[in-house]
Amino acid sequence: MEGAQTLKKNILLTVQENVKADTLAPQKLI
C-alpha cells in the first residue's frame, strides 16, 4: 500500500510540474 501512495504522490508532483511548464511555455512560444 505504501508503494501505491508513493506513486500517487509522484504522479501529482509530475502533474504539477507539467502544469507549470504548460503555463510558462505559451509565453516562450509567442
N, CA, C, O and CB atoms as a CASP TS submission, in Angstrom:
PFRMAT TS
TARGET T0000
AUTHOR 0000-0000-0000
METHOD Language model
MODEL 1
PARENT N/A
ATOM      1  N   MET     1       0.832  -1.208   0.000  1.00  0.00           N
ATOM      2  CA  MET     1       0.000   0.000   0.000  1.00  0.00           C
ATOM      3  C   MET     1       0.868   1.261   0.000  1.00  0.00           C
ATOM      4  O   MET     1       0.529   2.260  -0.635  1.00  0.00           O
ATOM      5  CB  MET     1      -0.942   0.004   1.223  1.00  0.00           C
ATOM      6  N   GLU     2       1.989   1.202   0.717  1.00  0.00           N
ATOM      7  CA  GLU     2       2.861   2.374   0.759  1.00  0.00           C
ATOM      8  C   GLU     2       3.369   2.714  -0.639  1.00  0.00           C
ATOM      9  O   GLU     2       3.510   3.885  -0.993  1.00  0.00           O
ATOM     10  CB  GLU     2       4.046   2.134   1.712  1.00  0.00           C
ATOM     11  N   GLY     3       3.642   1.668  -1.431  1.00  0.00           N
ATOM     12  CA  GLY     3       4.131   1.905  -2.788  1.00  0.00           C
ATOM     13  C   GLY     3       3.102   2.666  -3.610  1.00  0.00           C
ATOM     14  O   GLY     3       3.446   3.561  -4.382  1.00  0.00           O
ATOM     15  N   ALA     4       1.837   2.301  -3.436  1.00  0.00           N
ATOM     16  CA  ALA     4       0.777   2.979  -4.183  1.00  0.00           C
ATOM     17  C   ALA     4       0.692   4.452  -3.769  1.00  0.00           C
ATOM     18  O   ALA     4       0.500   5.331  -4.609  1.00  0.00           O
ATOM     19  CB  ALA     4      -0.583   2.275  -3.956  1.00  0.00           C
ATOM     20  N   GLN     5       0.837   4.707  -2.476  1.00  0.00           N
ATOM     21  CA  GLN     5       0.806   6.094  -2.003  1.00  0.00           C
ATOM     22  C   GLN     5       1.954   6.892  -2.607  1.00  0.00           C
ATOM     23  O   GLN     5       1.775   8.039  -3.016  1.00  0.00           O
ATOM     24  CB  GLN     5       0.876   6.144  -0.464  1.00  0.00           C
ATOM     25  N   THR     6       3.128   6.282  -2.661  1.00  0.00           N
ATOM     26  CA  THR     6       4.294   6.972  -3.227  1.00  0.00           C
ATOM     27  C   THR     6       4.070   7.260  -4.706  1.00  0.00           C
ATOM     28  O   THR     6       4.408   8.341  -5.190  1.00  0.00           O
ATOM     29  CB  THR     6       5.576   6.129  -3.034  1.00  0.00           C
ATOM     30  N   LEU     7       3.501   6.294  -5.424  1.00  0.00           N
ATOM     31  CA  LEU     7       3.227   6.500  -6.846  1.00  0.00           C
ATOM     32  C   LEU     7       2.263   7.665  -7.035  1.00  0.00           C
ATOM     33  O   LEU     7       2.462   8.505  -7.913  1.00  0.00           O
ATOM     34  CB  LEU     7       2.649   5.219  -7.481  1.00  0.00           C
ATOM     35  N   LYS     8       1.224   7.713  -6.215  1.00  0.00           N
ATOM     36  CA  LYS     8       0.251   8.803  -6.341  1.00  0.00           C
ATOM     37  C   LYS     8       0.926  10.145  -6.107  1.00  0.00           C
ATOM     38  O   LYS     8       0.672  11.109  -6.829  1.00  0.00           O
ATOM     39  CB  LYS     8      -0.914   8.614  -5.348  1.00  0.00           C
ATOM     40  N   LYS     9       1.797  10.205  -5.086  1.00  0.00           N
ATOM     41  CA  LYS     9       2.494  11.460  -4.800  1.00  0.00           C
ATOM     42  C   LYS     9       3.380  11.849  -5.975  1.00  0.00           C
ATOM     43  O   LYS     9       3.411  13.012  -6.375  1.00  0.00           O
ATOM     44  CB  LYS     9       3.336  11.337  -3.512  1.00  0.00           C
ATOM     45  N   ASN    10       4.099  10.880  -6.528  1.00  0.00           N
ATOM     46  CA  ASN    10       4.987  11.174  -7.665  1.00  0.00           C
ATOM     47  C   ASN    10       4.181  11.648  -8.863  1.00  0.00           C
ATOM     48  O   ASN    10       4.597  12.564  -9.573  1.00  0.00           O
ATOM     49  CB  ASN    10       5.818   9.929  -8.047  1.00  0.00           C
ATOM     50  N   ILE    11       3.024  11.025  -9.088  1.00  0.00           N
ATOM     51  CA  ILE    11       2.177  11.433 -10.219  1.00  0.00           C
ATOM     52  C   ILE    11       1.682  12.853 -10.005  1.00  0.00           C
ATOM     53  O   ILE    11       1.683  13.663 -10.933  1.00  0.00           O
ATOM     54  CB  ILE    11       0.976  10.465 -10.393  1.00  0.00           C
ATOM     55  N   LEU    12       1.257  13.157  -8.781  1.00  0.00           N
ATOM     56  CA  LEU    12       0.762  14.509  -8.501  1.00  0.00           C
ATOM     57  C   LEU    12       1.863  15.535  -8.708  1.00  0.00           C
ATOM     58  O   LEU    12       1.619  16.601  -9.274  1.00  0.00           O
ATOM     59  CB  LEU    12       0.216  14.603  -7.068  1.00  0.00           C
ATOM     60  N   LEU    13       3.081  15.223  -8.252  1.00  0.00           N
ATOM     61  CA  LEU    13       4.198  16.146  -8.433  1.00  0.00           C
ATOM     62  C   LEU    13       4.496  16.334  -9.916  1.00  0.00           C
ATOM     63  O   LEU    13       4.763  17.450 -10.364  1.00  0.00           O
ATOM     64  CB  LEU    13       5.449  15.636  -7.696  1.00  0.00           C
ATOM     65  N   THR    14       4.452  15.250 -10.671  1.00  0.00           N
ATOM     66  CA  THR    14       4.717  15.340 -12.106  1.00  0.00           C
ATOM     67  C   THR    14       3.662  16.199 -12.792  1.00  0.00           C
ATOM     68  O   THR    14       3.982  17.020 -13.652  1.00  0.00           O
ATOM     69  CB  THR    14       4.754  13.938 -12.738  1.00  0.00           C
ATOM     70  N   VAL    15       2.412  16.006 -12.409  1.00  0.00           N
ATOM     71  CA  VAL    15       1.325  16.804 -12.993  1.00  0.00           C
ATOM     72  C   VAL    15       1.521  18.284 -12.674  1.00  0.00           C
ATOM     73  O   VAL    15       1.331  19.144 -13.534  1.00  0.00           O
ATOM     74  CB  VAL    15      -0.051  16.322 -12.469  1.00  0.00           C
ATOM     75  N   GLN    16       1.902  18.571 -11.431  1.00  0.00           N
ATOM     76  CA  GLN    16       2.126  19.965 -11.043  1.00  0.00           C
ATOM     77  C   GLN    16       3.239  20.576 -11.876  1.00  0.00           C
ATOM     78  O   GLN    16       3.129  21.718 -12.322  1.00  0.00           O
ATOM     79  CB  GLN    16       2.468  20.067  -9.548  1.00  0.00           C
ATOM     80  N   GLU    17       4.317  19.815 -12.090  1.00  0.00           N
ATOM     81  CA  GLU    17       5.441  20.325 -12.883  1.00  0.00           C
ATOM     82  C   GLU    17       4.998  20.552 -14.324  1.00  0.00           C
ATOM     83  O   GLU    17       5.394  21.535 -14.951  1.00  0.00           O
ATOM     84  CB  GLU    17       6.643  19.344 -12.834  1.00  0.00           C
ATOM     85  N   ASN    18       4.173  19.641 -14.853  1.00  0.00           N
ATOM     86  CA  ASN    18       3.688  19.785 -16.224  1.00  0.00           C
ATOM     87  C   ASN    18       2.795  21.012 -16.351  1.00  0.00           C
ATOM     88  O   ASN    18       2.841  21.718 -17.359  1.00  0.00           O
ATOM     89  CB  ASN    18       2.925  18.527 -16.663  1.00  0.00           C
ATOM     90  N   VAL    19       1.987  21.263 -15.334  1.00  0.00           N
ATOM     91  CA  VAL    19       1.116  22.447 -15.360  1.00  0.00           C
ATOM     92  C   VAL    19       1.960  23.711 -15.363  1.00  0.00           C
ATOM     93  O   VAL    19       1.664  24.658 -16.093  1.00  0.00           O
ATOM     94  CB  VAL    19       0.149  22.451 -14.150  1.00  0.00           C
ATOM     95  N   LYS    20       3.009  23.730 -14.550  1.00  0.00           N
ATOM     96  CA  LYS    20       3.899  24.891 -14.518  1.00  0.00           C
ATOM     97  C   LYS    20       4.539  25.087 -15.894  1.00  0.00           C
ATOM     98  O   LYS    20       4.615  26.209 -16.396  1.00  0.00           O
ATOM     99  CB  LYS    20       4.994  24.718 -13.424  1.00  0.00           C
ATOM    100  N   ALA    21       4.995  23.996 -16.494  1.00  0.00           N
ATOM    101  CA  ALA    21       5.645  24.079 -17.796  1.00  0.00           C
ATOM    102  C   ALA    21       4.649  24.577 -18.848  1.00  0.00           C
ATOM    103  O   ALA    21       4.988  25.413 -19.686  1.00  0.00           O
ATOM    104  CB  ALA    21       6.226  22.702 -18.204  1.00  0.00           C
ATOM    105  N   ASP    22       3.413  24.055 -18.796  1.00  0.00           N
ATOM    106  CA  ASP    22       2.400  24.469 -19.767  1.00  0.00           C
ATOM    107  C   ASP    22       2.039  25.941 -19.570  1.00  0.00           C
ATOM    108  O   ASP    22       1.698  26.634 -20.528  1.00  0.00           O
ATOM    109  CB  ASP    22       1.140  23.589 -19.642  1.00  0.00           C
ATOM    110  N   THR    23       2.115  26.408 -18.337  1.00  0.00           N
ATOM    111  CA  THR    23       1.781  27.809 -18.059  1.00  0.00           C
ATOM    112  C   THR    23       2.866  28.731 -18.605  1.00  0.00           C
ATOM    113  O   THR    23       2.574  29.818 -19.102  1.00  0.00           O
ATOM    114  CB  THR    23       1.599  28.038 -16.542  1.00  0.00           C
ATOM    115  N   LEU    24       4.130  28.285 -18.509  1.00  0.00           N
ATOM    116  CA  LEU    24       5.242  29.120 -18.951  1.00  0.00           C
ATOM    117  C   LEU    24       5.492  28.991 -20.460  1.00  0.00           C
ATOM    118  O   LEU    24       5.920  29.949 -21.104  1.00  0.00           O
ATOM    119  CB  LEU    24       6.506  28.751 -18.182  1.00  0.00           C
ATOM    120  N   ALA    25       5.230  27.833 -21.006  1.00  0.00           N
ATOM    121  CA  ALA    25       5.563  27.556 -22.406  1.00  0.00           C
ATOM    122  C   ALA    25       4.924  28.544 -23.389  1.00  0.00           C
ATOM    123  O   ALA    25       5.625  29.054 -24.263  1.00  0.00           O
ATOM    124  CB  ALA    25       5.133  26.153 -22.760  1.00  0.00           C
ATOM    125  N   PRO    26       3.619  28.834 -23.279  1.00  0.00           N
ATOM    126  CA  PRO    26       2.996  29.745 -24.259  1.00  0.00           C
ATOM    127  C   PRO    26       3.688  31.101 -24.322  1.00  0.00           C
ATOM    128  O   PRO    26       3.791  31.696 -25.395  1.00  0.00           O
ATOM    129  CB  PRO    26       1.525  29.947 -23.922  1.00  0.00           C
ATOM    130  N   GLN    27       4.162  31.593 -23.185  1.00  0.00           N
ATOM    131  CA  GLN    27       4.850  32.881 -23.175  1.00  0.00           C
ATOM    132  C   GLN    27       6.142  32.809 -23.981  1.00  0.00           C
ATOM    133  O   GLN    27       6.517  33.763 -24.663  1.00  0.00           O
ATOM    134  CB  GLN    27       5.146  33.320 -21.735  1.00  0.00           C
ATOM    135  N   LYS    28       6.821  31.656 -23.894  1.00  0.00           N
ATOM    136  CA  LYS    28       8.078  31.494 -24.620  1.00  0.00           C
ATOM    137  C   LYS    28       7.816  31.359 -26.119  1.00  0.00           C
ATOM    138  O   LYS    28       8.600  31.841 -26.936  1.00  0.00           O
ATOM    139  CB  LYS    28       8.849  30.266 -24.099  1.00  0.00           C
ATOM    140  N   LEU    29       6.708  30.699 -26.478  1.00  0.00           N
ATOM    141  CA  LEU    29       6.409  30.453 -27.890  1.00  0.00           C
ATOM    142  C   LEU    29       5.992  31.736 -28.599  1.00  0.00           C
ATOM    143  O   LEU    29       6.318  31.943 -29.768  1.00  0.00           O
ATOM    144  CB  LEU    29       5.306  29.401 -28.025  1.00  0.00           C
ATOM    145  N   ILE    30       5.280  32.584 -27.895  1.00  0.00           N
ATOM    146  CA  ILE    30       4.771  33.804 -28.537  1.00  0.00           C
ATOM    147  C   ILE    30       5.913  34.776 -28.842  1.00  0.00           C
ATOM    148  O   ILE    30       5.677  35.856 -29.382  1.00  0.00           O
ATOM    149  CB  ILE    30       3.718  34.490 -27.637  1.00  0.00           C
TER
END
